[in-house]
């Protein structure tokens, strides 16, 4: 039987097309949630038409999303304690079918690391979706690079989203099988988005969208302050909507930067996936530090400034995505004319989720319910 361990909305979004395909084939899947984004996951599952988790290993920080680094130790201890109580039951459930037990994790989060460790402790094979997206720099992105290296050592099936990622896995000499799925499963997730409008009040003129929340940026207060000040200046020529991620809001409050925001540089609630994609499509450009949003913009051909020193993702760097290297000159050049970076949406010929599910089937992991 298959178990899927996740804890963030990004993991769930990119795995949703696979879970939906498994359901269509009447395959039994056990879902375990670490609750890293505990407040968003239930509604996102409803949006995607997927069931609530079979097991909650933790529920964030007292029922709230993790917002501070200080929340992590207690959250991790809760996961460990719950897993210890459930270990025997989970192991029995994974072996309740004729197929070999498999634990699937996704990406580069602490939840994915926890899932990979749990899989090995359950004596199940671990499969890693979006494997091999390495920068070969432990400090950038941090801690995601370290997370991916840990998972790469624990997994025995590695689903790489492209040839570059597959080559990275061969370079670090992972054990097990490497499968190149051709592109990222975000391609299939975007296809799930209905033609729905966001409930955010949109400016009447072209506007920019901002989503900044990564540890790499928030641990550099002066760099974070600099980009916010520059975006405030830009908002005097066109409106900018700033997505209010909890971790980012906490950093803004700590640094006393709330004064930068007004009706031109406006904070709006963090959006659910469907409404975020609608908001992204309505915007003129995106400024972000998210690899997931980079991939979404690459698929959509949408102008995107990726505000990071480097990225493990190659998606869109030959077109709509500009890597800033945290260089103010590159930021200014992008903001002067973001429209010049727009491209036509990608037209991939195959669905990576189909590649993964077909591979699982060929190896005997799909057990009908």
Secondary structure, 3 states (H helix, E strand, C coil): CEEEEECCHHHHHHHHHHHHHHHHCCECEEEEECCCCHHHHHHHHHHHCCCCCCEECCCCECCECCCCHHHHHHHHHHHHHHHHHHHHHHHHHHCCCCCCCEEEEECCCHHHHHHHHHHHHCCCEEEEEEECCCCCCCCCCCCHHHHHHHHHHHCCEEEECCHHHHHHHHHCCCCCEEEECCCCCHHHHHHCCCCCCCCCCCCCCCCEEEECCCHHHHCCHHHHHHHHHHHHHHCCCCCEEEEECHHHHHHHHHHCCHHHCCCCEEEEECCCHHHHHHHHHHCCEEEECCHHHHHHHHHHCCCEEECCCCCCCCCCCCCCEEECCCCHHHHHHHHHCHHHHCCCCCCCCCCHHHHHHHHHHHCCCCCEC
